[in-house]
Amino acid sequence: MKKVFRIVLVVFFIFLFVGTIVFLYQKSQDKPVVYNTKSPEITDIIKKTVATGSVVPRKEIAIKPQGVSGIIETLYVEAGDMLKKGDPIAKIKIIPDMINLNSAESRVKIAQINYEDKEINYQRDKALYDKKVISESDFQKTQLSFRNSEEELQSAKDNLQLIKEGVTKSSAKATNTIIRSTIEGMILDIPVKEGNSVIQSNTFNDGTTVAIVADMGEMIFQGKVDETEVGKIVQGMNLELTIGAIEDVKFDAHLEYISPKGVEENGAIQFEIKASVKLKKDFFIRSGYSANAEIVLDKREKVLAVNESLLEFKNDSTFVEIETSEQKFEKRFIKTGLSDGINIEVLEGLTKDDKLKGEKKKKIEEIKEKKD
């Protein structure tokens, strides 16, 4: 019995040893790689470029004082108000220049003295003319001189009043102390307050901006396009705007302008573009909204296409791996066309029924597990 037991025990250990060797051998062998397969599909290929920028009014005017400087006495409007052309925005209280004021007062005094002298001559010659002592021509000269002195006195007084108040009695409606809107639109901003000093616009000074008025019914997109894409766009192209502040809504636009000169920004040359925006009644677009414009550079409709990740490149040729039998693949040359960065058009070398070698199934499963 002992001999039989030993034999059985030896046989058991032999089988255990052999089984372990076989298990470890099988464990060390690489599992066959299984690849996913994908087929070409019929789809649309649209090549786009994106321009970043903002939406602004086409007409945006900075209203400045014309002809007068002084202090804002009254503001008649606030940001957001709608104005018509000629509506008052603010009233300026003039602070006269002392040199000009002194000169104007002196001119009035001289004109007054001259007027009083001419009036005496006029009254004397009129009495002599009534008595037929002097001729009519001599009296007319005196009369003309008197009227001229009267006009000079009135002009001097008007000038003095204009320097003090910015308006004369004869032209009260045409005063330039009232700042008026030059266009119809909305007040976007009033950068001054009552009591602020303002300077008139002239040859040497841009003047103080009292208000910014814009026509909000006509908006344009202003953006920039990289030099690598600017050669592919032309005036007249259609754009699709996405405005950051208005979600899930697209606005159509029409490309009107492409700058002939580029500007360097962060090491790249950018070209400015402008496009008219087609507004929608239910949405109010504020000036300065950031926006992205998608420009369709080229388009292919209902063409055979594959994912670009399936392609292999060698020299100037493009290849894919076609399944010839179960998990057996061979390389095939294909001719490609337009690409949108994800899918690419196939011109020659493939049919809709072909199966292309994709990623390893194990890799795909690992990616899914990580996402989970």
C-alpha positions as CSV (number, residue, x, y, z in Angstrom):
1,M,0.0,0.0,0.0
2,K,2.8,2.4,0.8
3,K,4.4,1.7,-2.6
4,V,1.1,2.4,-4.4
5,F,0.6,5.6,-2.4
6,R,4.0,6.9,-3.3
7,I,3.4,6.2,-7.0
8,V,0.1,8.1,-6.9
9,L,1.7,11.0,-5.1
10,V,4.6,11.2,-7.6
11,V,2.1,11.1,-10.5
12,F,0.1,13.8,-8.9
13,F,3.1,16.1,-8.5
14,I,4.2,15.4,-12.1
15,F,0.7,16.4,-13.4
16,L,0.7,19.5,-11.1
17,F,4.2,20.5,-12.4
18,V,3.3,20.0,-16.0
19,G,0.0,21.8,-15.6
20,T,1.8,24.8,-14.0
21,I,4.3,24.9,-16.9
22,V,1.5,24.8,-19.5
23,F,-0.5,27.5,-17.6
24,L,2.5,29.8,-17.4
25,Y,3.3,29.2,-21.0
26,Q,-0.2,30.1,-22.1
27,K,-0.1,33.1,-19.8
28,S,3.1,34.4,-21.4
29,Q,1.7,34.2,-24.9
30,D,0.4,37.4,-26.5
31,K,-3.3,37.4,-27.2
32,P,-4.2,38.0,-30.8
33,V,-4.9,41.7,-31.5
34,V,-8.5,42.4,-32.7
35,Y,-9.2,45.6,-34.6
36,N,-12.4,47.5,-35.0
37,T,-13.5,48.1,-38.6
38,K,-15.2,51.1,-40.0
39,S,-16.8,51.7,-43.4
40,P,-16.8,54.8,-45.5
41,E,-20.1,56.8,-45.4
42,I,-21.9,59.3,-47.6
43,T,-21.9,62.7,-45.9
44,D,-21.4,66.5,-46.5
45,I,-17.9,67.9,-46.2
46,I,-17.8,71.6,-45.2
47,K,-14.5,73.3,-44.7
48,K,-14.7,76.4,-42.5
49,T,-12.6,79.0,-40.8
50,V,-13.5,80.9,-37.7
51,A,-13.0,84.6,-37.2
52,T,-13.2,86.0,-33.6
53,G,-14.4,89.6,-33.0
54,S,-17.4,91.6,-31.8
55,V,-20.7,93.0,-33.0
56,V,-20.8,96.8,-33.1
57,P,-23.1,99.5,-34.6
58,R,-22.2,100.6,-38.2
59,K,-22.9,104.2,-37.2
60,E,-21.4,105.2,-33.8
61,I,-20.9,108.9,-33.3
62,A,-19.1,110.8,-30.5
63,I,-21.0,114.0,-29.8
64,K,-18.7,116.9,-28.9
65,P,-19.2,120.6,-28.2
66,Q,-18.9,122.8,-31.3
67,G,-17.7,126.4,-30.9
68,V,-17.9,126.6,-27.1
69,S,-16.1,125.4,-24.0
70,G,-17.5,125.5,-20.5
71,I,-19.2,123.4,-17.8
72,I,-22.0,120.9,-18.2
73,E,-25.0,122.7,-16.7
74,T,-27.7,120.2,-17.5
75,L,-27.9,116.7,-18.9
76,Y,-31.2,115.9,-20.7
77,V,-30.6,112.2,-21.4
78,E,-29.1,109.0,-20.0
79,A,-27.6,105.9,-21.5
80,G,-30.2,103.8,-23.3
81,D,-32.4,106.7,-24.3
82,M,-33.6,106.8,-28.0
83,L,-33.0,110.1,-29.8
84,K,-34.0,111.7,-33.0
85,K,-31.6,113.9,-35.0
86,G,-31.5,117.4,-33.4
87,D,-32.7,116.3,-29.9
88,P,-30.9,118.1,-27.0
89,I,-28.4,116.1,-25.0
90,A,-26.8,118.7,-22.7
91,K,-26.6,122.4,-22.0
92,I,-23.2,124.1,-21.5
93,K,-22.6,127.0,-19.2
94,I,-19.9,129.2,-20.8
95,I,-17.0,130.3,-18.7
96,P,-15.7,133.3,-20.8
97,D,-12.1,133.9,-21.5
98,M,-11.1,137.0,-19.6
99,I,-8.9,138.4,-22.4
100,N,-11.7,138.0,-25.0
101,L,-14.3,139.4,-22.5
102,N,-12.2,142.5,-21.8
103,S,-11.7,143.0,-25.5
104,A,-15.4,142.7,-26.3
105,E,-16.4,145.1,-23.5
106,S,-13.8,147.6,-24.8
107,R,-15.3,147.3,-28.3
108,V,-18.8,148.0,-27.0
109,K,-17.5,151.2,-25.3
110,I,-15.8,152.4,-28.4
111,A,-18.8,151.6,-30.5
112,Q,-21.0,153.4,-28.0
113,I,-18.8,156.6,-28.2
114,N,-18.8,156.5,-32.0
115,Y,-22.6,156.0,-32.1
116,E,-23.3,158.9,-29.8
117,D,-21.0,161.2,-31.9
118,K,-22.7,160.1,-35.2
119,E,-26.1,160.6,-33.6
120,I,-25.2,164.2,-32.8
121,N,-24.1,164.8,-36.3
122,Y,-27.2,163.1,-37.7
123,Q,-29.6,165.3,-35.6
124,R,-27.8,168.5,-36.5
125,D,-27.7,167.7,-40.3
126,K,-31.3,166.6,-40.2
127,A,-32.3,169.9,-38.8
128,L,-30.3,171.8,-41.5
129,Y,-31.7,169.5,-44.2
130,D,-35.3,170.2,-43.0
131,K,-34.5,174.0,-43.3
132,K,-33.0,173.4,-46.8
133,V,-29.6,174.6,-45.7
134,I,-27.7,171.5,-46.9
135,S,-28.3,169.3,-49.9
136,E,-30.0,165.9,-49.9
137,S,-26.7,164.2,-50.9
138,D,-24.8,165.6,-47.9
139,F,-27.6,164.6,-45.5
140,Q,-27.6,161.0,-47.0
141,K,-23.9,160.7,-46.2
142,T,-24.5,161.7,-42.6
143,Q,-27.5,159.4,-42.4
144,L,-25.4,156.4,-43.7
145,S,-22.6,157.1,-41.3
146,F,-25.1,157.1,-38.4
147,R,-26.7,153.8,-39.4
148,N,-23.2,152.2,-39.8
149,S,-22.3,153.3,-36.2
150,E,-25.7,151.9,-35.0
151,E,-25.0,148.6,-36.6
152,E,-21.4,148.5,-35.2
153,L,-22.8,149.1,-31.7
154,Q,-25.3,146.3,-32.0
155,S,-22.6,143.9,-33.4
156,A,-20.3,144.8,-30.5
157,K,-23.1,144.1,-28.0
158,D,-24.0,140.8,-29.6
159,N,-20.4,139.7,-29.6
160,L,-20.2,140.5,-25.9
161,Q,-23.3,138.6,-25.1
162,L,-22.1,135.7,-27.2
163,I,-18.8,135.5,-25.2
164,K,-20.7,135.7,-21.9
165,E,-23.7,133.4,-22.7
166,G,-22.9,131.7,-26.0
167,V,-26.1,133.0,-27.6
168,T,-27.5,136.3,-28.8
169,K,-31.1,137.6,-28.6
170,S,-31.4,137.6,-32.4
171,S,-30.2,133.9,-32.7
172,A,-31.6,132.3,-29.6
173,K,-32.8,129.2,-31.4
174,A,-29.4,128.6,-33.0
175,T,-27.4,128.6,-29.8
176,N,-24.4,126.3,-29.6
177,T,-24.6,126.0,-25.8
178,I,-27.2,123.2,-26.4
179,I,-25.4,120.0,-27.5
180,R,-27.7,118.2,-29.9
181,S,-27.6,114.7,-31.5
182,T,-26.4,114.7,-35.0
183,I,-28.0,111.3,-35.9
184,E,-31.0,109.2,-34.9
185,G,-30.2,106.4,-32.5
186,M,-29.6,105.2,-29.0
187,I,-27.4,106.8,-26.3
188,L,-24.7,104.2,-25.6
189,D,-22.6,106.2,-23.1
190,I,-22.4,109.6,-21.4
191,P,-18.8,109.9,-20.2
192,V,-19.4,113.3,-18.5
193,K,-21.5,114.4,-15.6
194,E,-23.1,117.7,-14.6
195,G,-20.4,120.1,-13.5
196,N,-17.7,118.6,-15.6
197,S,-15.6,120.9,-17.8
198,V,-15.7,120.4,-21.5
199,I,-13.6,121.6,-24.4
200,Q,-14.8,122.5,-27.9
201,S,-13.8,120.5,-30.9
202,N,-11.4,122.5,-33.1
203,T,-8.3,122.1,-35.4
204,F,-5.9,121.5,-32.5
205,N,-8.2,119.6,-30.2
206,D,-10.6,116.7,-30.6
207,G,-12.8,118.1,-27.9
208,T,-14.6,116.4,-25.0
209,T,-17.0,113.7,-25.8
210,V,-20.3,114.5,-24.2
211,A,-22.2,111.4,-25.5
212,I,-21.9,108.4,-27.8
213,V,-24.9,107.8,-30.1
214,A,-25.3,104.8,-32.3
215,D,-27.9,103.4,-34.7
216,M,-28.7,100.0,-33.2
217,G,-30.8,99.0,-36.1
218,E,-27.7,98.4,-38.3
219,M,-25.0,96.2,-36.8
220,I,-21.8,94.8,-38.2
221,F,-19.4,92.1,-37.2
222,Q,-15.7,93.2,-36.8
223,G,-13.2,90.4,-36.6
224,K,-9.8,89.1,-37.6
225,V,-8.7,86.3,-39.9
226,D,-5.3,84.6,-39.9
227,E,-3.0,85.2,-43.0
228,T,-3.2,81.4,-43.8
229,E,-7.0,81.7,-44.3
230,V,-7.4,85.3,-45.7
231,G,-6.5,84.2,-49.2
232,K,-9.4,81.8,-49.3
233,I,-12.2,84.3,-48.5
234,V,-13.7,86.9,-50.8
235,Q,-16.2,89.8,-50.3
236,G,-19.8,88.6,-50.6
237,M,-19.3,85.3,-48.7
238,N,-22.0,84.3,-46.2
239,L,-21.1,84.0,-42.5
240,E,-22.8,82.4,-39.6
241,L,-22.4,84.3,-36.3
242,T,-22.4,82.8,-32.8
243,I,-22.8,85.5,-30.1
244,G,-21.5,84.5,-26.7
245,A,-24.3,86.3,-24.8
246,I,-27.1,84.8,-26.8
247,E,-27.1,81.0,-26.5
248,D,-28.3,78.5,-29.2
249,V,-29.0,81.2,-31.8
250,K,-27.2,81.7,-35.1
251,F,-27.2,85.0,-37.0
252,D,-26.6,85.3,-40.7
253,A,-24.0,87.9,-41.9
254,H,-22.6,89.0,-45.2
255,L,-18.9,89.7,-45.7
256,E,-18.4,93.3,-46.9
257,Y,-14.8,94.2,-46.2
258,I,-11.4,92.5,-46.0
259,S,-8.4,94.7,-44.9
260,P,-5.6,95.0,-47.5
261,K,-3.1,95.3,-44.7
262,G,-2.3,92.8,-42.0
263,V,-1.4,93.6,-38.4
264,E,1.0,91.4,-36.3
265,E,-0.6,90.0,-33.1
266,N,1.2,87.5,-30.9
267,G,3.6,86.6,-33.7
268,A,0.9,86.0,-36.3
269,I,-0.4,88.4,-39.1
270,Q,-4.1,89.1,-38.7
271,F,-6.4,90.8,-41.3
272,E,-9.5,92.7,-40.2
273,I,-12.9,91.8,-41.8
274,K,-16.3,93.4,-41.6
275,A,-19.7,91.8,-42.2
276,S,-23.2,93.2,-42.1
277,V,-25.4,91.3,-39.6
278,K,-29.0,90.3,-40.3
279,L,-30.8,91.1,-37.1
280,K,-33.7,89.1,-35.6
281,K,-36.8,90.9,-34.1
282,D,-36.8,88.8,-30.9
283,F,-33.2,89.5,-29.9
284,F,-31.6,92.8,-29.0
285,I,-27.8,92.9,-29.7
286,R,-25.9,95.2,-27.5
287,S,-22.8,97.0,-28.8
288,G,-19.6,95.1,-28.1
289,Y,-21.0,91.6,-27.8
290,S,-18.2,89.1,-28.5
291,A,-18.9,86.8,-31.4
292,N,-17.4,84.1,-33.6
293,A,-18.0,84.0,-37.3
294,E,-17.9,80.7,-39.3
295,I,-16.9,81.2,-42.9
296,V,-17.6,78.4,-45.4
297,L,-14.5,78.1,-47.5
298,D,-15.5,75.1,-49.5
299,K,-18.3,72.5,-49.5
300,R,-19.0,69.0,-50.9
301,E,-22.5,67.5,-50.6
302,K,-23.2,63.8,-50.3
303,V,-19.7,62.5,-51.1
304,L,-17.9,59.3,-49.9
305,A,-15.8,60.1,-46.9
306,V,-13.8,58.5,-44.1
307,N,-12.4,59.6,-40.8
308,E,-8.9,61.1,-41.2
309,S,-7.6,59.0,-38.3
310,L,-7.8,55.9,-40.6
311,L,-5.4,57.3,-43.1
312,E,-1.7,56.5,-43.5
313,F,0.7,58.7,-45.3
314,K,3.9,57.7,-47.1
315,N,5.8,60.3,-49.2
316,D,3.1,62.1,-51.2
317,S,0.7,59.1,-51.2
318,T,-2.3,58.2,-49.0
319,F,-3.2,54.7,-47.9
320,V,-5.8,52.8,-45.9
321,E,-5.8,49.2,-44.6
322,I,-8.7,47.2,-46.1
323,E,-10.1,44.0,-44.5
324,T,-9.7,41.2,-47.0
325,S,-10.8,38.4,-44.6
326,E,-11.5,38.0,-40.9
327,Q,-9.0,40.4,-39.2
328,K,-6.7,40.3,-42.3
329,F,-5.8,43.6,-43.8
330,E,-3.9,44.9,-46.8
331,K,-2.8,48.5,-47.7
332,R,-4.6,50.2,-50.5
333,F,-3.8,53.5,-52.2
334,I,-6.6,56.1,-52.3
335,K,-7.1,59.6,-53.7
336,T,-8.5,62.1,-51.3
337,G,-10.3,65.5,-51.7
338,L,-11.7,68.1,-49.4
339,S,-11.2,67.7,-45.6
340,D,-13.0,69.4,-42.7
341,G,-10.4,68.4,-40.2
342,I,-12.3,65.3,-39.1
343,N,-13.6,63.6,-42.2
344,I,-12.0,63.7,-45.7
345,E,-13.5,63.1,-49.1
346,V,-12.5,60.0,-51.0
347,L,-12.2,60.4,-54.7
348,E,-10.8,57.1,-55.8
349,G,-9.9,53.7,-54.2
350,L,-12.8,52.9,-51.9
351,T,-16.5,51.8,-52.0
352,K,-19.2,52.2,-49.4
353,D,-19.0,48.5,-48.6
354,D,-15.2,48.4,-47.8
355,K,-14.2,47.8,-44.2
356,L,-11.2,49.8,-43.0
357,K,-8.9,49.0,-40.1
358,G,-9.5,51.0,-37.1
359,E,-8.3,51.1,-33.5
360,K,-7.6,48.0,-31.3
361,K,-10.7,46.8,-29.5
362,K,-8.7,46.5,-26.3
363,K,-7.7,50.1,-26.5
364,I,-11.3,51.2,-27.1
365,E,-12.5,49.2,-24.1
366,E,-9.8,50.8,-21.9
367,I,-10.8,54.3,-23.0
368,K,-14.5,53.5,-22.1
369,E,-13.5,52.2,-18.7
370,K,-11.5,55.4,-18.0
371,K,-14.6,57.5,-18.9
372,D,-16.8,55.4,-16.7
